[in-house]
Every structure is written in C-alpha cells, then in structure tokens.
Amino acid sequence: MQAAGNGARRGMPDEAISFGEVILLSIPFVDQPEFGRTKRAAHCDGPRIGIPLASDDAEAMDVAVQLVRDAGFDPAVVGDLSQAREFDYGTRTYASDMTGDEVRGVLGGHVRMFRFGKLQ
C-alpha cells in the first residue's frame, strides 16, 4: 500500500465506489489460488487474454483501457454501457480466457476499435 502513494486506500467495494473515480479490484491469490494459476497465462509472450470493456464516458474508457494494458491483458472496447450485456455473466466471452482477437471475433460488430486514445 505504501508504494501506491498517499491517494491509495484499501476497503470494501462500496467504500471504493464512494471514494474514487477509478476502482481496481484486487483478489489475493491466497483466497483464490486457482484464479492466479489460470490467469498467469495473460502475462506470457504471445496473444494476451482479451478483456471486453464498455463505458458511456470516453475519459473513463481511456483509463480502463490503459489499466487493462498495464495489467498485461488486451482491451476489447465493445461500446457504451448498453452493450455490456454482450459480455455479461453467462455469455460466451465471460471469464473465457479468450485472446483479445477471439473476444473481438465472438463479439463481432459490437466491438469498436480503440486507437490513439480515442474510440473509433
């Protein structure tokens, strides 16, 4: 926590929502060891695991895309929040470990390209 700086705080999800504009959910691997083992592949060479994203706020999307890239994943920008149902619980792309290209292929026309900090 100290390395994150004075603006970083830990707490429960409801506290995080009321505290800041960007929320990072961190799951301790000791609590979810299988998650840590299976998601480790995202940080290997080669295609990265795709993370679908949706937002009504372009600036928030900029932040989310950079966080996903910094975490070692491939952001697949789907569009506005109404499109989030395309990758919600129970859909083919939910927690699938698909690469970014595979996510974009499954979501087809829903995915919008993200280039140079702007939604295309």
C-alpha positions as CSV (number, residue, x, y, z in Angstrom):
1,M,0.0,0.0,0.0
2,Q,2.8,2.5,0.8
3,A,4.3,2.1,-2.6
4,A,1.0,3.1,-4.2
5,G,1.2,6.5,-2.6
6,N,-1.0,8.7,-0.3
7,G,-4.0,8.5,-2.6
8,A,-4.3,4.7,-2.4
9,R,-6.6,3.2,0.2
10,R,-8.0,-0.3,0.8
11,G,-11.5,-1.1,1.7
12,M,-14.7,-2.8,0.7
13,P,-16.3,-2.3,-2.7
14,D,-18.9,0.2,-1.5
15,E,-16.2,2.3,0.1
16,A,-14.2,2.2,-3.1
17,I,-17.2,3.4,-5.2
18,S,-17.7,6.4,-3.0
19,F,-14.0,7.2,-2.7
20,G,-12.7,7.4,-6.2
21,E,-13.3,7.6,-9.9
22,V,-11.2,4.6,-10.8
23,I,-11.6,1.3,-8.9
24,L,-9.1,-1.6,-9.0
25,L,-10.5,-4.8,-7.6
26,S,-7.6,-7.0,-6.3
27,I,-8.2,-10.6,-5.3
28,P,-5.5,-12.0,-3.1
29,F,-4.2,-15.2,-4.7
30,V,-4.2,-17.0,-1.3
31,D,-8.0,-16.6,-1.4
32,Q,-8.4,-17.6,-5.0
33,P,-5.3,-19.8,-5.9
34,E,-6.9,-21.3,-9.0
35,F,-7.6,-17.9,-10.4
36,G,-4.0,-16.9,-10.0
37,R,-2.8,-20.1,-11.7
38,T,-5.1,-19.9,-14.7
39,K,-4.8,-16.1,-15.3
40,R,-1.0,-16.2,-15.2
41,A,-1.1,-17.0,-18.9
42,A,-2.1,-13.4,-19.6
43,H,1.4,-12.3,-18.8
44,C,3.2,-14.7,-21.1
45,D,4.6,-13.9,-24.6
46,G,2.1,-14.3,-27.4
47,P,-1.6,-13.3,-27.6
48,R,-3.0,-11.8,-24.5
49,I,-6.3,-12.6,-22.8
50,G,-9.0,-10.2,-24.0
51,I,-10.9,-8.1,-21.6
52,P,-14.1,-6.6,-23.0
53,L,-14.9,-3.1,-21.9
54,A,-17.9,-0.8,-22.1
55,S,-18.4,2.8,-20.9
56,D,-20.6,5.9,-21.6
57,D,-17.6,8.1,-20.6
58,A,-14.7,8.3,-23.1
59,E,-12.3,9.6,-20.5
60,A,-13.1,6.7,-18.2
61,M,-12.6,4.3,-21.1
62,D,-9.2,5.8,-21.7
63,V,-8.3,5.0,-18.1
64,A,-9.8,1.5,-18.2
65,V,-8.0,0.6,-21.5
66,Q,-4.7,1.7,-20.0
67,L,-5.3,-0.2,-16.8
68,V,-6.1,-3.4,-18.8
69,R,-3.0,-3.0,-20.9
70,D,-0.8,-2.3,-17.8
71,A,-2.2,-5.4,-16.2
72,G,-1.0,-7.4,-19.2
73,F,-4.3,-8.0,-21.0
74,D,-5.7,-7.0,-24.4
75,P,-8.7,-4.5,-24.1
76,A,-11.6,-5.1,-26.5
77,V,-13.8,-2.0,-26.4
78,V,-17.4,-3.0,-27.0
79,G,-19.0,0.4,-26.8
80,D,-21.4,2.1,-24.4
81,L,-22.7,0.6,-21.2
82,S,-25.8,-0.7,-23.0
83,Q,-23.5,-3.1,-24.9
84,A,-22.1,-4.6,-21.6
85,R,-24.8,-7.3,-21.7
86,E,-22.8,-8.8,-24.7
87,F,-20.1,-9.9,-22.3
88,D,-22.1,-10.3,-19.1
89,Y,-22.3,-13.4,-16.9
90,G,-23.4,-16.4,-18.8
91,T,-22.2,-15.2,-22.2
92,R,-19.6,-16.9,-24.3
93,T,-16.9,-14.4,-23.5
94,Y,-17.5,-14.1,-19.8
95,A,-14.4,-15.4,-17.9
96,S,-13.4,-17.3,-21.0
97,D,-9.6,-16.8,-21.2
98,M,-10.1,-16.0,-24.9
99,T,-7.4,-13.8,-26.6
100,G,-8.3,-10.3,-27.5
101,D,-8.7,-11.3,-31.1
102,E,-11.0,-14.2,-30.1
103,V,-13.1,-11.8,-28.0
104,R,-13.4,-9.4,-30.9
105,G,-14.3,-12.2,-33.2
106,V,-17.1,-13.5,-30.9
107,L,-18.5,-10.0,-30.3
108,G,-18.2,-9.3,-34.0
109,G,-19.8,-6.0,-35.0
110,H,-20.2,-4.9,-31.4
111,V,-16.5,-4.2,-30.8
112,R,-15.2,-0.8,-31.6
113,M,-11.5,-0.2,-32.2
114,F,-9.5,1.9,-29.7
115,R,-6.7,3.8,-31.3
116,F,-4.6,6.8,-30.1
117,G,-6.7,7.4,-27.0
118,K,-10.0,7.7,-29.0
119,L,-12.9,5.3,-29.6
120,Q,-13.2,4.7,-33.4
